[in-house]
């Protein structure tokens, strides 16, 4: 009798979208961490930024979707949304970015060997 009450299915889907938004926020903060090549303190700040942003997203979704009433099935929906985002979007995106970076590194290595300055001063 999970969705026996009217509107619970819509709340579950709403919270799945919020969970996917938290997954997207994780992607943003992870890319920020990689871009700035963070040390200990910057990594800590990025993690705190992720935690605050995730909490804000979930609280905003709870307030907008169910007037601030947190029920276990809504939190389950948020976890399902984040899991689906990570498994269905994030993992293929990381592998695609890794492959693009590998190809870019190979291309830049070939161009560095054939640079006009290297040819002139050979």
KOLGU-4560 file (N, C-alpha, C; in nm, 3 decimals, padded with zeros to 5 digits):
<recs>
<n_xx: 00.082 n_yy: -00.119 n_zz: 00.000 ca_xx: 00.000 ca_yy: 00.000 ca_zz: 00.000 c_xx: 00.087 c_yy: 00.126 c_zz: 00.000 mol: A seq: 1 type: UNK>
<n_xx: 00.194 n_yy: 00.124 n_zz: -00.079 ca_xx: 00.287 ca_yy: 00.235 ca_zz: -00.077 c_xx: 00.222 c_yy: 00.364 c_zz: -00.126 mol: A seq: 2 type: UNK>
<n_xx: 00.155 n_yy: 00.360 n_zz: -00.239 ca_xx: 00.096 ca_yy: 00.481 ca_zz: -00.294 c_xx: -00.056 c_yy: 00.477 c_zz: -00.284 mol: A seq: 3 type: UNK>
<n_xx: -00.108 n_yy: 00.438 n_zz: -00.168 ca_xx: -00.252 ca_yy: 00.425 ca_zz: -00.150 c_xx: -00.319 c_yy: 00.561 c_zz: -00.138 mol: A seq: 4 type: UNK>
<n_xx: -00.253 n_yy: 00.657 n_zz: -00.080 ca_xx: -00.312 ca_yy: 00.789 ca_zz: -00.061 c_xx: -00.295 c_yy: 00.871 c_zz: -00.189 mol: A seq: 5 type: UNK>
<n_xx: -00.395 n_yy: 00.951 n_zz: -00.220 ca_xx: -00.392 ca_yy: 01.033 ca_zz: -00.340 c_xx: -00.276 c_yy: 01.133 c_zz: -00.332 mol: A seq: 6 type: UNK>
<n_xx: -00.198 n_yy: 01.138 n_zz: -00.436 ca_xx: -00.089 ca_yy: 01.235 ca_zz: -00.444 c_xx: 00.046 c_yy: 01.181 c_zz: -00.401 mol: A seq: 7 type: UNK>
<n_xx: 00.051 n_yy: 01.063 n_zz: -00.343 ca_xx: 00.180 ca_yy: 01.012 ca_zz: -00.298 c_xx: 00.271 c_yy: 00.973 c_zz: -00.415 mol: A seq: 8 type: UNK>
<n_xx: 00.213 n_yy: 00.925 n_zz: -00.523 ca_xx: 00.293 ca_yy: 00.892 ca_zz: -00.641 c_xx: 00.360 c_yy: 01.016 c_zz: -00.699 mol: A seq: 9 type: UNK>
<n_xx: 00.285 n_yy: 01.125 n_zz: -00.705 ca_xx: 00.341 ca_yy: 01.250 ca_zz: -00.756 c_xx: 00.451 c_yy: 01.302 c_zz: -00.664 mol: A seq: 10 type: UNK>
<n_xx: 00.432 n_yy: 01.288 n_zz: -00.533 ca_xx: 00.536 ca_yy: 01.330 ca_zz: -00.438 c_xx: 00.661 c_yy: 01.246 c_zz: -00.454 mol: A seq: 11 type: UNK>
<n_xx: 00.643 n_yy: 01.116 n_zz: -00.476 ca_xx: 00.758 ca_yy: 01.027 ca_zz: -00.496 c_xx: 00.837 c_yy: 01.070 c_zz: -00.619 mol: A seq: 12 type: UNK>
<n_xx: 00.767 n_yy: 01.097 n_zz: -00.729 ca_xx: 00.834 ca_yy: 01.139 ca_zz: -00.852 c_xx: 00.899 c_yy: 01.275 c_zz: -00.834 mol: A seq: 13 type: UNK>
<n_xx: 00.835 n_yy: 01.365 n_zz: -00.760 ca_xx: 00.891 ca_yy: 01.496 ca_zz: -00.731 c_xx: 01.023 c_yy: 01.481 c_zz: -00.655 mol: A seq: 14 type: UNK>
<n_xx: 01.024 n_yy: 01.391 n_zz: -00.558 ca_xx: 01.146 ca_yy: 01.370 ca_zz: -00.480 c_xx: 01.251 c_yy: 01.295 c_zz: -00.560 mol: A seq: 15 type: UNK>
<n_xx: 01.211 n_yy: 01.213 n_zz: -00.656 ca_xx: 01.309 ca_yy: 01.151 ca_zz: -00.746 c_xx: 01.379 c_yy: 01.259 c_zz: -00.829 mol: A seq: 16 type: UNK>
<n_xx: 01.303 n_yy: 01.358 n_zz: -00.873 ca_xx: 01.364 ca_yy: 01.470 ca_zz: -00.947 c_xx: 01.458 c_yy: 01.548 c_zz: -00.857 mol: A seq: 17 type: UNK>
<n_xx: 01.421 n_yy: 01.565 n_zz: -00.731 ca_xx: 01.510 ca_yy: 01.634 ca_zz: -00.637 c_xx: 01.637 c_yy: 01.554 c_zz: -00.615 mol: A seq: 18 type: UNK>
<n_xx: 01.626 n_yy: 01.422 n_zz: -00.606 ca_xx: 01.744 ca_yy: 01.338 ca_zz: -00.593 c_xx: 01.834 c_yy: 01.347 c_zz: -00.716 mol: A seq: 19 type: UNK>
<n_xx: 01.775 n_yy: 01.353 n_zz: -00.833 ca_xx: 01.853 ca_yy: 01.371 ca_zz: -00.956 c_xx: 01.923 c_yy: 01.507 c_zz: -00.955 mol: A seq: 20 type: UNK>
<n_xx: 01.855 n_yy: 01.609 n_zz: -00.901 ca_xx: 01.916 ca_yy: 01.742 ca_zz: -00.890 c_xx: 02.035 c_yy: 01.738 c_zz: -00.794 mol: A seq: 21 type: UNK>
<n_xx: 02.024 n_yy: 01.660 n_zz: -00.687 ca_xx: 02.137 ca_yy: 01.644 ca_zz: -00.595 c_xx: 02.252 c_yy: 01.574 c_zz: -00.666 mol: A seq: 22 type: UNK>
<n_xx: 02.221 n_yy: 01.475 n_zz: -00.749 ca_xx: 02.325 ca_yy: 01.409 ca_zz: -00.828 c_xx: 02.394 c_yy: 01.505 c_zz: -00.924 mol: A seq: 23 type: UNK>
<n_xx: 02.316 n_yy: 01.593 n_zz: -00.987 ca_xx: 02.374 ca_yy: 01.693 ca_zz: -01.076 c_xx: 02.459 c_yy: 01.792 c_zz: -00.998 mol: A seq: 24 type: UNK>
<n_xx: 02.416 n_yy: 01.827 n_zz: -00.878 ca_xx: 02.494 ca_yy: 01.917 ca_zz: -00.793 c_xx: 02.626 c_yy: 01.850 c_zz: -00.754 mol: A seq: 25 type: UNK>
<n_xx: 02.622 n_yy: 01.719 n_zz: -00.730 ca_xx: 02.746 ca_yy: 01.646 ca_zz: -00.701 c_xx: 02.840 c_yy: 01.652 c_zz: -00.821 mol: A seq: 26 type: UNK>
<n_xx: 02.786 n_yy: 01.639 n_zz: -00.941 ca_xx: 02.867 ca_yy: 01.647 ca_zz: -01.062 c_xx: 02.936 c_yy: 01.783 c_zz: -01.072 mol: A seq: 27 type: UNK>
<n_xx: 02.862 n_yy: 01.889 n_zz: -01.044 ca_xx: 02.918 ca_yy: 02.024 ca_zz: -01.050 c_xx: 03.031 c_yy: 02.040 c_zz: -00.949 mol: A seq: 28 type: UNK>
<n_xx: 03.009 n_yy: 01.996 n_zz: -00.825 ca_xx: 03.113 ca_yy: 02.013 ca_zz: -00.723 c_xx: 03.233 c_yy: 01.922 c_zz: -00.750 mol: A seq: 29 type: UNK>
<n_xx: 03.210 n_yy: 01.803 n_zz: -00.806 ca_xx: 03.321 ca_yy: 01.715 ca_zz: -00.840 c_xx: 03.406 c_yy: 01.775 c_zz: -00.952 mol: A seq: 30 type: UNK>
<n_xx: 03.341 n_yy: 01.833 n_zz: -01.052 ca_xx: 03.416 ca_yy: 01.898 ca_zz: -01.158 c_xx: 03.490 c_yy: 02.020 c_zz: -01.106 mol: A seq: 31 type: UNK>
<n_xx: 03.431 n_yy: 02.093 n_zz: -01.013 ca_xx: 03.499 ca_yy: 02.207 ca_zz: -00.951 c_xx: 03.624 c_yy: 02.161 c_zz: -00.877 mol: A seq: 32 type: UNK>
<n_xx: 03.611 n_yy: 02.051 n_zz: -00.802 ca_xx: 03.726 ca_yy: 01.996 ca_zz: -00.730 c_xx: 03.837 c_yy: 01.956 c_zz: -00.826 mol: A seq: 33 type: UNK>
<n_xx: 03.801 n_yy: 01.892 n_zz: -00.937 ca_xx: 03.902 ca_yy: 01.851 ca_zz: -01.034 c_xx: 03.964 c_yy: 01.971 c_zz: -01.103 mol: A seq: 34 type: UNK>
<n_xx: 03.883 n_yy: 02.072 n_zz: -01.132 ca_xx: 03.933 ca_yy: 02.189 ca_zz: -01.204 c_xx: 04.034 c_yy: 02.267 c_zz: -01.121 mol: A seq: 35 type: UNK>
<n_xx: 04.004 n_yy: 02.286 n_zz: -00.994 ca_xx: 04.096 ca_yy: 02.366 ca_zz: -00.911 c_xx: 04.207 c_yy: 02.280 c_zz: -00.851 mol: A seq: 36 type: UNK>
<n_xx: 04.205 n_yy: 02.149 n_zz: -00.875 ca_xx: 04.303 ca_yy: 02.055 ca_zz: -00.822 c_xx: 04.324 c_yy: 02.082 c_zz: -00.673 mol: A seq: 37 type: UNK>
<n_xx: 04.216 n_yy: 02.062 n_zz: -00.602 ca_xx: 04.207 ca_yy: 02.104 ca_zz: -00.464 c_xx: 04.301 c_yy: 02.027 c_zz: -00.372 mol: A seq: 38 type: UNK>
<n_xx: 04.354 n_yy: 02.101 n_zz: -00.276 ca_xx: 04.426 ca_yy: 02.041 ca_zz: -00.165 c_xx: 04.326 c_yy: 02.007 c_zz: -00.055 mol: A seq: 39 type: UNK>
<n_xx: 04.376 n_yy: 01.990 n_zz: 00.065 ca_xx: 04.290 ca_yy: 01.949 ca_zz: 00.175 c_xx: 04.180 c_yy: 02.050 c_zz: 00.205 mol: A seq: 40 type: UNK>
<n_xx: 04.218 n_yy: 02.177 n_zz: 00.220 ca_xx: 04.120 ca_yy: 02.278 ca_zz: 00.262 c_xx: 04.019 c_yy: 02.309 c_zz: 00.153 mol: A seq: 41 type: UNK>
<n_xx: 04.064 n_yy: 02.315 n_zz: 00.029 ca_xx: 03.969 ca_yy: 02.342 ca_zz: -00.079 c_xx: 03.875 c_yy: 02.223 c_zz: -00.101 mol: A seq: 42 type: UNK>
<n_xx: 03.927 n_yy: 02.101 n_zz: -00.081 ca_xx: 03.841 ca_yy: 01.984 ca_zz: -00.090 c_xx: 03.736 c_yy: 01.986 c_zz: 00.020 mol: A seq: 43 type: UNK>
<n_xx: 03.777 n_yy: 02.024 n_zz: 00.139 ca_xx: 03.683 ca_yy: 02.036 ca_zz: 00.250 c_xx: 03.577 c_yy: 02.141 c_zz: 00.220 mol: A seq: 44 type: UNK>
<n_xx: 03.617 n_yy: 02.254 n_zz: 00.164 ca_xx: 03.521 ca_yy: 02.358 ca_zz: 00.128 c_xx: 03.425 c_yy: 02.311 c_zz: 00.020 mol: A seq: 45 type: UNK>
<n_xx: 03.476 n_yy: 02.238 n_zz: -00.080 ca_xx: 03.389 ca_yy: 02.184 ca_zz: -00.185 c_xx: 03.290 c_yy: 02.083 c_zz: -00.127 mol: A seq: 46 type: UNK>
<n_xx: 03.336 n_yy: 02.000 n_zz: -00.034 ca_xx: 03.247 ca_yy: 01.902 ca_zz: 00.028 c_xx: 03.140 c_yy: 01.971 c_zz: 00.112 mol: A seq: 47 type: UNK>
<n_xx: 03.179 n_yy: 02.076 n_zz: 00.184 ca_xx: 03.080 ca_yy: 02.152 ca_zz: 00.261 c_xx: 02.980 c_yy: 02.222 c_zz: 00.168 mol: A seq: 48 type: UNK>
<n_xx: 03.030 n_yy: 02.273 n_zz: 00.058 ca_xx: 02.942 ca_yy: 02.336 ca_zz: -00.041 c_xx: 02.843 c_yy: 02.236 c_zz: -00.097 mol: A seq: 49 type: UNK>
<n_xx: 02.890 n_yy: 02.113 n_zz: -00.125 ca_xx: 02.800 ca_yy: 02.009 ca_zz: -00.173 c_xx: 02.695 c_yy: 01.976 c_zz: -00.068 mol: A seq: 50 type: UNK>
<n_xx: 02.736 n_yy: 01.960 n_zz: 00.056 ca_xx: 02.641 ca_yy: 01.926 ca_zz: 00.162 c_xx: 02.535 c_yy: 02.033 c_zz: 00.182 mol: A seq: 51 type: UNK>
<n_xx: 02.578 n_yy: 02.159 n_zz: 00.182 ca_xx: 02.481 ca_yy: 02.268 ca_zz: 00.197 c_xx: 02.387 c_yy: 02.276 c_zz: 00.077 mol: A seq: 52 type: UNK>
<n_xx: 02.441 n_yy: 02.259 n_zz: -00.042 ca_xx: 02.357 ca_yy: 02.264 ca_zz: -00.162 c_xx: 02.259 c_yy: 02.148 c_zz: -00.167 mol: A seq: 53 type: UNK>
<n_xx: 02.305 n_yy: 02.028 n_zz: -00.132 ca_xx: 02.216 ca_yy: 01.912 ca_zz: -00.132 c_xx: 02.106 c_yy: 01.928 c_zz: -00.029 mol: A seq: 54 type: UNK>
<n_xx: 02.141 n_yy: 01.978 n_zz: 00.089 ca_xx: 02.039 ca_yy: 02.001 ca_zz: 00.192 c_xx: 01.938 c_yy: 02.106 c_zz: 00.145 mol: A seq: 55 type: UNK>
<n_xx: 01.986 n_yy: 02.211 n_zz: 00.081 ca_xx: 01.896 ca_yy: 02.315 ca_zz: 00.032 c_xx: 01.802 c_yy: 02.260 c_zz: -00.076 mol: A seq: 56 type: UNK>
<n_xx: 01.854 n_yy: 02.179 n_zz: -00.165 ca_xx: 01.771 ca_yy: 02.120 ca_zz: -00.271 c_xx: 01.664 c_yy: 02.031 c_zz: -00.211 mol: A seq: 57 type: UNK>
<n_xx: 01.704 n_yy: 01.943 n_zz: -00.119 ca_xx: 01.606 ca_yy: 01.851 ca_zz: -00.060 c_xx: 01.503 c_yy: 01.923 c_zz: 00.026 mol: A seq: 58 type: UNK>
<n_xx: 01.546 n_yy: 02.022 n_zz: 00.103 ca_xx: 01.450 ca_yy: 02.097 ca_zz: 00.185 c_xx: 01.354 c_yy: 02.175 c_zz: 00.097 mol: A seq: 59 type: UNK>
<n_xx: 01.406 n_yy: 02.237 n_zz: -00.009 ca_xx: 01.318 ca_yy: 02.310 ca_zz: -00.101 c_xx: 01.218 c_yy: 02.217 c_zz: -00.167 mol: A seq: 60 type: UNK>
<n_xx: 01.262 n_yy: 02.097 n_zz: -00.205 ca_xx: 01.171 ca_yy: 02.000 ca_zz: -00.267 c_xx: 01.067 c_yy: 01.951 c_zz: -00.167 mol: A seq: 61 type: UNK>
<n_xx: 01.108 n_yy: 01.929 n_zz: -00.042 ca_xx: 01.012 ca_yy: 01.887 ca_zz: 00.059 c_xx: 00.908 c_yy: 01.995 c_zz: 00.085 mol: A seq: 62 type: UNK>
<n_xx: 00.952 n_yy: 02.119 n_zz: 00.091 ca_xx: 00.857 ca_yy: 02.229 ca_zz: 00.116 c_xx: 00.764 c_yy: 02.248 c_zz: -00.003 mol: A seq: 63 type: UNK>
<n_xx: 00.820 n_yy: 02.244 n_zz: -00.125 ca_xx: 00.737 ca_yy: 02.266 ca_zz: -00.243 c_xx: 00.646 c_yy: 02.148 c_zz: -00.272 mol: A seq: 64 type: UNK>
<n_xx: 00.693 n_yy: 02.027 n_zz: -00.246 ca_xx: 00.615 ca_yy: 01.909 ca_zz: -00.283 c_xx: 00.516 c_yy: 01.862 c_zz: -00.178 mol: A seq: 65 type: UNK>
<n_xx: 00.550 n_yy: 01.878 n_zz: -00.051 ca_xx: 00.464 ca_yy: 01.822 ca_zz: 00.052 c_xx: 00.452 c_yy: 01.911 c_zz: 00.175 mol: A seq: 66 type: UNK>
<n_xx: 00.467 n_yy: 02.040 n_zz: 00.157 ca_xx: 00.449 ca_yy: 02.138 ca_zz: 00.263 c_xx: 00.538 c_yy: 02.110 c_zz: 00.384 mol: A seq: 67 type: UNK>
<n_xx: 00.658 n_yy: 02.058 n_zz: 00.359 ca_xx: 00.754 ca_yy: 02.037 ca_zz: 00.466 c_xx: 00.739 c_yy: 01.909 c_zz: 00.544 mol: A seq: 68 type: UNK>
<n_xx: 00.645 n_yy: 01.824 n_zz: 00.508 ca_xx: 00.628 ca_yy: 01.697 ca_zz: 00.580 c_xx: 00.723 c_yy: 01.594 c_zz: 00.519 mol: A seq: 69 type: UNK>
<n_xx: 00.819 n_yy: 01.551 n_zz: 00.598 ca_xx: 00.914 ca_yy: 01.450 ca_zz: 00.550 c_xx: 00.861 c_yy: 01.312 c_zz: 00.584 mol: A seq: 70 type: UNK>
<n_xx: 00.837 n_yy: 01.234 n_zz: 00.482 ca_xx: 00.791 ca_yy: 01.097 ca_zz: 00.501 c_xx: 00.896 c_yy: 01.004 c_zz: 00.444 mol: A seq: 71 type: UNK>
<n_xx: 00.905 n_yy: 00.883 n_zz: 00.496 ca_xx: 01.010 ca_yy: 00.792 ca_zz: 00.451 c_xx: 01.007 c_yy: 00.763 c_zz: 00.302 mol: A seq: 72 type: UNK>
<n_xx: 00.889 n_yy: 00.753 n_zz: 00.242 ca_xx: 00.885 ca_yy: 00.721 ca_zz: 00.099 c_xx: 00.938 c_yy: 00.837 c_zz: 00.015 mol: A seq: 73 type: UNK>
<n_xx: 00.927 n_yy: 00.960 n_zz: 00.067 ca_xx: 00.983 ca_yy: 01.073 ca_zz: -00.007 c_xx: 01.135 c_yy: 01.070 c_zz: -00.005 mol: A seq: 74 type: UNK>
<n_xx: 01.192 n_yy: 01.035 n_zz: 00.109 ca_xx: 01.337 ca_yy: 01.023 ca_zz: 00.117 c_xx: 01.387 c_yy: 00.906 c_zz: 00.032 mol: A seq: 75 type: UNK>
<n_xx: 01.307 n_yy: 00.799 n_zz: 00.027 ca_xx: 01.339 ca_yy: 00.686 ca_zz: -00.060 c_xx: 01.337 c_yy: 00.730 c_zz: -00.206 mol: A seq: 76 type: UNK>
<n_xx: 01.241 n_yy: 00.814 n_zz: -00.242 ca_xx: 01.234 ca_yy: 00.867 ca_zz: -00.378 c_xx: 01.356 c_yy: 00.951 c_zz: -00.412 mol: A seq: 77 type: UNK>
<n_xx: 01.403 n_yy: 01.033 n_zz: -00.317 ca_xx: 01.522 ca_yy: 01.113 ca_zz: -00.341 c_xx: 01.645 c_yy: 01.024 c_zz: -00.359 mol: A seq: 78 type: UNK>
<n_xx: 01.655 n_yy: 00.919 n_zz: -00.280 ca_xx: 01.768 ca_yy: 00.827 ca_zz: -00.295 c_xx: 01.761 c_yy: 00.754 c_zz: -00.428 mol: A seq: 79 type: UNK>
<n_xx: 01.642 n_yy: 00.715 n_zz: -00.470 ca_xx: 01.626 ca_yy: 00.648 ca_zz: -00.600 c_xx: 01.663 c_yy: 00.742 c_zz: -00.715 mol: A seq: 80 type: UNK>
<n_xx: 01.622 n_yy: 00.867 n_zz: -00.705 ca_xx: 01.655 ca_yy: 00.964 ca_zz: -00.809 c_xx: 01.805 c_yy: 00.988 c_zz: -00.820 mol: A seq: 81 type: UNK>
<n_xx: 01.872 n_yy: 01.000 n_zz: -00.704 ca_xx: 02.017 ca_yy: 01.019 ca_zz: -00.706 c_xx: 02.087 c_yy: 00.895 c_zz: -00.761 mol: A seq: 82 type: UNK>
<n_xx: 02.038 n_yy: 00.778 n_zz: -00.723 ca_xx: 02.098 ca_yy: 00.655 ca_zz: -00.774 c_xx: 02.079 c_yy: 00.639 c_zz: -00.923 mol: A seq: 83 type: UNK>
<n_xx: 01.960 n_yy: 00.671 n_zz: -00.973 ca_xx: 01.935 ca_yy: 00.662 ca_zz: -01.116 c_xx: 02.020 c_yy: 00.763 c_zz: -01.193 mol: A seq: 84 type: UNK>
<n_xx: 02.038 n_yy: 00.882 n_zz: -01.136 ca_xx: 02.123 ca_yy: 00.982 ca_zz: -01.201 c_xx: 02.267 c_yy: 00.932 c_zz: -01.209 mol: A seq: 85 type: UNK>
<n_xx: 02.317 n_yy: 00.879 n_zz: -01.099 ca_xx: 02.457 ca_yy: 00.833 ca_zz: -01.096 c_xx: 02.477 c_yy: 00.712 c_zz: -01.186 mol: A seq: 86 type: UNK>
<n_xx: 02.385 n_yy: 00.618 n_zz: -01.185 ca_xx: 02.402 ca_yy: 00.497 ca_zz: -01.266 c_xx: 02.370 c_yy: 00.521 c_zz: -01.412 mol: A seq: 87 type: UNK>
<n_xx: 02.269 n_yy: 00.603 n_zz: -01.440 ca_xx: 02.224 ca_yy: 00.620 ca_zz: -01.577 c_xx: 02.287 c_yy: 00.734 c_zz: -01.653 mol: A seq: 88 type: UNK>
<n_xx: 02.345 n_yy: 00.830 n_zz: -01.583 ca_xx: 02.399 ca_yy: 00.947 ca_zz: -01.651 c_xx: 02.545 c_yy: 00.972 c_zz: -01.615 mol: A seq: 89 type: UNK>
<n_xx: 02.576 n_yy: 00.965 n_zz: -01.487 ca_xx: 02.709 ca_yy: 01.004 ca_zz: -01.441 c_xx: 02.817 c_yy: 00.905 c_zz: -01.485 mol: A seq: 90 type: UNK>
<n_xx: 02.793 n_yy: 00.776 n_zz: -01.471 ca_xx: 02.894 ca_yy: 00.677 ca_zz: -01.508 c_xx: 02.927 c_yy: 00.681 c_zz: -01.658 mol: A seq: 91 type: UNK>
<n_xx: 02.827 n_yy: 00.684 n_zz: -01.748 ca_xx: 02.862 ca_yy: 00.697 ca_zz: -01.890 c_xx: 02.930 c_yy: 00.830 c_zz: -01.923 mol: A seq: 92 type: UNK>
<n_xx: 02.891 n_yy: 00.937 n_zz: -01.853 ca_xx: 02.953 ca_yy: 01.067 ca_zz: -01.878 c_xx: 03.100 c_yy: 01.065 c_zz: -01.840 mol: A seq: 93 type: UNK>
<n_xx: 03.133 n_yy: 01.006 n_zz: -01.723 ca_xx: 03.274 ca_yy: 00.997 ca_zz: -01.681 c_xx: 03.356 c_yy: 00.918 c_zz: -01.782 mol: A seq: 94 type: UNK>
<n_xx: 03.302 n_yy: 00.806 n_zz: -01.830 ca_xx: 03.378 ca_yy: 00.726 ca_zz: -01.926 c_xx: 03.396 c_yy: 00.801 c_zz: -02.058 mol: A seq: 95 type: UNK>
<n_xx: 03.294 n_yy: 00.875 n_zz: -02.099 ca_xx: 03.306 ca_yy: 00.956 ca_zz: -02.221 c_xx: 03.411 c_yy: 01.065 c_zz: -02.203 mol: A seq: 96 type: UNK>
<n_xx: 03.410 n_yy: 01.132 n_zz: -02.089 ca_xx: 03.509 ca_yy: 01.238 ca_zz: -02.064 c_xx: 03.650 c_yy: 01.181 c_zz: -02.057 mol: A seq: 97 type: UNK>
<n_xx: 03.666 n_yy: 01.063 n_zz: -01.996 ca_xx: 03.798 ca_yy: 00.999 ca_zz: -01.991 c_xx: 03.848 c_yy: 00.967 c_zz: -02.132 mol: A seq: 98 type: UNK>
<n_xx: 03.760 n_yy: 00.914 n_zz: -02.215 ca_xx: 03.797 ca_yy: 00.881 ca_zz: -02.353 c_xx: 03.833 c_yy: 01.006 c_zz: -02.432 mol: A seq: 99 type: UNK>
<n_xx: 03.755 n_yy: 01.114 n_zz: -02.415 ca_xx: 03.787 ca_yy: 01.239 ca_zz: -02.484 c_xx: 03.920 c_yy: 01.296 c_zz: -02.439 mol: A seq: 100 type: UNK>
<n_xx: 03.947 n_yy: 01.288 n_zz: -02.309 ca_xx: 04.074 ca_yy: 01.341 ca_zz: -02.260 c_xx: 04.192 c_yy: 01.259 c_zz: -02.313 mol: A seq: 101 type: UNK>
<n_xx: 04.177 n_yy: 01.127 n_zz: -02.318 ca_xx: 04.283 ca_yy: 01.041 ca_zz: -02.371 c_xx: 04.310 c_yy: 01.076 c_zz: -02.518 mol: A seq: 102 type: UNK>
<n_xx: 04.204 n_yy: 01.095 n_zz: -02.597 ca_xx: 04.222 ca_yy: 01.131 ca_zz: -02.738 c_xx: 04.283 c_yy: 01.270 c_zz: -02.753 mol: A seq: 103 type: UNK>
<n_xx: 04.244 n_yy: 01.364 n_zz: -02.666 ca_xx: 04.302 ca_yy: 01.498 ca_zz: -02.670 c_xx: 04.450 c_yy: 01.494 c_zz: -02.635 mol: A seq: 104 type: UNK>
<n_xx: 04.487 n_yy: 01.413 n_zz: -02.536 ca_xx: 04.629 ca_yy: 01.400 ca_zz: -02.499 c_xx: 04.710 c_yy: 01.343 c_zz: -02.614 mol: A seq: 105 type: UNK>
<n_xx: 04.655 n_yy: 01.243 n_zz: -02.683 ca_xx: 04.726 ca_yy: 01.185 ca_zz: -02.797 c_xx: 04.742 c_yy: 01.287 c_zz: -02.909 mol: A seq: 106 type: UNK>
<n_xx: 04.637 n_yy: 01.363 n_zz: -02.935 ca_xx: 04.642 ca_yy: 01.464 ca_zz: -03.041 c_xx: 04.743 c_yy: 01.573 c_zz: -03.007 mol: A seq: 107 type: UNK>
<n_xx: 04.744 n_yy: 01.619 n_zz: -02.884 ca_xx: 04.839 ca_yy: 01.722 ca_zz: -02.844 c_xx: 04.982 c_yy: 01.671 c_zz: -02.848 mol: A seq: 108 type: UNK>
<n_xx: 05.004 n_yy: 01.543 n_zz: -02.817 ca_xx: 05.138 ca_yy: 01.486 ca_zz: -02.825 c_xx: 05.187 c_yy: 01.483 c_zz: -02.970 mol: A seq: 109 type: UNK>
<n_xx: 05.098 n_yy: 01.447 n_zz: -03.062 ca_xx: 05.136 ca_yy: 01.444 ca_zz: -03.204 c_xx: 05.163 c_yy: 01.586 c_zz: -03.254 mol: A seq: 110 type: UNK>
<n_xx: 05.080 n_yy: 01.680 n_zz: -03.213 ca_xx: 05.101 ca_yy: 01.819 ca_zz: -03.256 c_xx: 05.229 c_yy: 01.877 c_zz: -03.197 mol: A seq: 111 type: UNK>
<n_xx: 05.264 n_yy: 01.838 n_zz: -03.076 ca_xx: 05.387 ca_yy: 01.888 ca_zz: -03.016 c_xx: 05.510 c_yy: 01.838 c_zz: -03.091 mol: A seq: 112 type: UNK>
<n_xx: 05.503 n_yy: 01.717 n_zz: -03.143 ca_xx: 05.616 ca_yy: 01.663 ca_zz: -03.220 c_xx: 05.628 c_yy: 01.733 c_zz: -03.355 mol: A seq: 113 type: UNK>
<n_xx: 05.515 n_yy: 01.776 n_zz: -03.413 ca_xx: 05.517 ca_yy: 01.836 ca_zz: -03.547 c_xx: 05.506 c_yy: 01.988 c_zz: -03.542 mol: A seq: 114 type: UNK>
<n_xx: 05.535 n_yy: 02.046 n_zz: -03.428 ca_xx: 05.530 ca_yy: 02.191 ca_zz: -03.414 c_xx: 05.638 c_yy: 02.255 c_zz: -03.501 mol: A seq: 115 type: UNK>
<n_xx: 05.610 n_yy: 02.366 n_zz: -03.568 ca_xx: 05.710 ca_yy: 02.428 ca_zz: -03.657 c_xx: 05.842 c_yy: 02.463 c_zz: -03.588 mol: A seq: 116 type: UNK>
<n_xx: 05.836 n_yy: 02.503 n_zz: -03.463 ca_xx: 05.959 ca_yy: 02.536 ca_zz: -03.390 c_xx: 06.044 c_yy: 02.409 c_zz: -03.374 mol: A seq: 117 type: UNK>
<n_xx: 05.980 n_yy: 02.298 n_zz: -03.344 ca_xx: 06.056 ca_yy: 02.172 ca_zz: -03.331 c_xx: 06.116 c_yy: 02.131 c_zz: -03.462 mol: A seq: 118 type: UNK>
<n_xx: 06.047 n_yy: 02.155 n_zz: -03.572 ca_xx: 06.099 ca_yy: 02.116 ca_zz: -03.704 c_xx: 06.215 c_yy: 02.207 c_zz: -03.744 mol: A seq: 119 type: UNK>
<n_xx: 06.204 n_yy: 02.337 n_zz: -03.717 ca_xx: 06.307 ca_yy: 02.433 ca_zz: -03.756 c_xx: 06.437 c_yy: 02.408 c_zz: -03.680 mol: A seq: 120 type: UNK>
<n_xx: 06.426 n_yy: 02.388 n_zz: -03.548 ca_xx: 06.545 ca_yy: 02.372 ca_zz: -03.466 c_xx: 06.588 c_yy: 02.229 c_zz: -03.446 mol: A seq: 121 type: UNK>
<n_xx: 06.547 n_yy: 02.142 n_zz: -03.531 ca_xx: 06.577 ca_yy: 01.999 ca_zz: -03.518 c_xx: 06.720 c_yy: 01.969 c_zz: -03.549 mol: A seq: 122 type: UNK>
</recs>
